[in-house]
Amino acid sequence: MTLIVILAGGDGRRIGGDKPQRLLFGESLIDRSIRIARQWSDDVRIALRFAAQLQDLNAPVLLDVPLISGPLAGLACALRAARADGHGHVLTLPCDMPFLPSDLLPRLAVEIGEHGAAVATGGGHVHPVCALWRADSQDLLPAHVASGQRSLRGFAEKVGWVAVDWPDACFANVNTPQDLAAAERRLASEVED
């Protein structure tokens, strides 16, 4: 079974804060992410910056590794948890991409091969928050952080990654109130179809 860790430790300033709790079609973004993740694994956890950031979650919480910023801190705690629990891989997902493809994990798992990571791409964009990582890539993380780099894409390059492509619409991101409204309209149109 693959460990899935939903990255939810950001501030969400562009949307006015508390992004994971924002409602989309009557469901919080974090609950939607958990529901999507559970189609692939029963071991779903949430990476947060601090424990009180979100309450009443329907999944165990991991805390971002201190002294690392951004999504890389969430990946660091995810890799640590995967290795500690004997998982060979960890799938990271953001809490703010509500339209992830249903074949995300299966395709990434097929394509990872001997690579350190299989990363979702779409429309010429790389989405390293949606990636399957080898747990042993944790060994390369200290040197990456020590070099001053904080980018997930940079770390994917360090571990050796393969791109796995989908339509870009699968990775629509909810960062602003306008993005949330557009996602609401998209879901409403899908329900009508």
C-alpha positions in Angstrom: 0.0 0.0 0.0 1.3 3.5 -0.9 1.3 6.2 1.7 -0.5 9.3 0.5 0.3 12.6 2.2 -1.8 15.7 1.4 0.2 18.9 1.7 -1.9 21.4 3.6 0.5 23.5 5.6 0.5 26.7 3.5 -1.0 30.0 4.6 -3.4 30.4 1.7 -3.0 34.2 1.8 -4.3 34.8 -1.7 -7.6 33.2 -0.9 -7.8 35.0 2.5 -6.4 32.2 4.7 -7.7 28.9 5.9 -7.6 27.5 2.4 -8.1 23.8 3.3 -11.4 24.6 5.0 -12.8 26.5 2.0 -16.0 25.0 0.8 -16.3 23.7 -2.8 -19.8 22.4 -3.7 -20.5 22.0 0.0 -17.4 20.1 0.9 -14.1 21.5 2.3 -11.1 21.3 0.0 -9.3 19.1 2.6 -12.2 16.7 2.9 -12.4 16.5 -0.9 -8.7 15.8 -1.0 -8.9 13.0 1.6 -11.9 11.5 -0.3 -9.9 11.5 -3.6 -6.8 10.1 -1.9 -8.7 7.2 -0.3 -9.7 5.8 -3.7 -6.0 4.8 -4.0 -4.9 4.0 -0.4 -6.2 3.5 3.1 -3.1 5.2 4.5 -3.8 8.9 4.0 -2.2 11.5 6.2 -2.2 15.3 6.2 1.0 17.4 6.4 0.6 20.6 8.4 3.0 23.3 9.5 1.6 23.1 13.1 -0.9 20.8 14.8 -3.6 23.4 15.5 -3.6 24.6 11.9 -6.6 22.4 11.1 -9.0 20.7 13.5 -11.3 17.6 13.3 -9.5 16.0 10.4 -10.6 12.6 9.1 -6.9 11.5 8.7 -3.8 11.4 10.8 -1.6 14.5 10.9 2.1 14.8 10.1 4.0 18.0 11.0 6.2 19.7 8.5 9.9 19.3 9.1 11.1 22.4 10.9 13.6 24.8 9.3 12.4 23.8 5.8 9.8 26.1 4.1 7.0 25.5 1.7 5.9 22.2 0.2 9.4 20.8 0.6 8.7 20.7 4.4 5.6 18.6 3.8 7.5 16.3 1.5 10.3 15.9 4.1 7.8 14.7 6.7 6.1 12.5 4.2 9.3 10.8 3.2 10.3 10.3 6.9 6.9 8.7 7.6 7.0 6.5 4.5 10.4 5.2 5.5 9.5 4.7 9.2 6.4 2.7 8.3 8.1 0.6 5.6 6.5 2.1 2.6 8.6 2.1 -0.6 6.8 5.1 -2.0 4.8 8.2 -1.0 2.3 10.1 -3.2 2.1 13.7 -2.4 -1.0 15.7 -3.2 -2.0 19.3 -2.6 -5.1 20.2 -0.8 -6.1 22.7 -3.4 -6.4 20.7 -6.7 -9.9 19.4 -6.6 -10.0 17.8 -10.1 -7.1 15.3 -9.9 -7.3 12.4 -12.5 -8.7 9.1 -11.2 -5.7 7.3 -12.7 -3.1 9.5 -11.0 -1.5 7.0 -8.7 -1.7 4.0 -11.0 0.0 5.8 -13.9 2.6 7.3 -11.7 3.3 3.9 -10.2 3.8 2.3 -13.6 6.0 5.1 -14.9 8.3 5.6 -11.9 10.5 2.6 -12.8 14.0 3.2 -11.4 13.5 7.0 -11.2 13.4 8.8 -7.8 10.1 10.4 -8.6 7.2 10.3 -11.1 5.8 13.8 -11.5 2.5 14.9 -12.9 2.6 17.3 -15.8 -0.1 18.9 -17.9 -0.2 21.5 -20.7 3.5 22.1 -20.4 3.3 22.7 -16.7 5.1 20.6 -14.1 3.2 19.8 -10.9 5.7 18.4 -8.4 3.2 18.6 -5.6 1.4 15.7 -7.4 4.2 13.2 -7.5 5.1 9.7 -6.5 8.4 9.7 -4.6 10.7 6.8 -3.6 11.0 6.7 0.1 14.8 6.3 -0.1 15.0 9.7 -1.9 14.9 11.0 1.7 18.7 10.3 1.7 19.2 13.1 -0.8 17.1 15.7 1.0 19.6 17.0 3.5 22.1 18.0 0.8 19.3 19.6 -1.2 18.2 21.7 1.8 21.8 22.5 2.8 22.4 23.9 -0.7 19.7 26.5 0.0 17.2 25.1 -2.4 13.6 24.8 -1.4 11.9 23.8 -4.6 10.1 20.5 -5.1 11.0 20.6 -8.8 14.6 21.1 -7.9 14.5 18.1 -5.6 12.7 16.0 -8.3 15.6 16.9 -10.6 18.1 15.9 -7.9 16.5 12.4 -7.4 15.9 11.9 -11.1 12.3 12.2 -12.2 10.1 11.1 -15.0 7.2 13.3 -16.3 3.7 11.7 -16.6 1.3 13.8 -18.7 -2.4 14.5 -18.3 -4.6 17.3 -19.6 -3.8 20.5 -17.7 -7.4 20.9 -16.5 -6.8 18.0 -14.1 -4.5 20.2 -12.1 -6.7 23.3 -11.8 -5.5 25.0 -8.6 -7.6 26.9 -6.1 -5.5 29.8 -4.9 -7.9 32.8 -5.0 -11.6 33.5 -4.5 -11.9 33.7 -8.3 -10.3 30.2 -8.6 -12.8 28.8 -6.1 -15.7 30.4 -8.0 -14.4 28.9 -11.2 -14.1 25.4 -9.6 -17.6 25.8 -8.2 -18.9 26.5 -11.7 -17.0 23.6 -13.2 -18.4 21.2 -10.7 -21.9 22.5 -11.2 -21.6 22.0 -15.0 -20.3 18.5 -14.4 -23.3 17.6 -12.2 -25.6 18.9 -14.9 -24.0 16.8 -17.6 
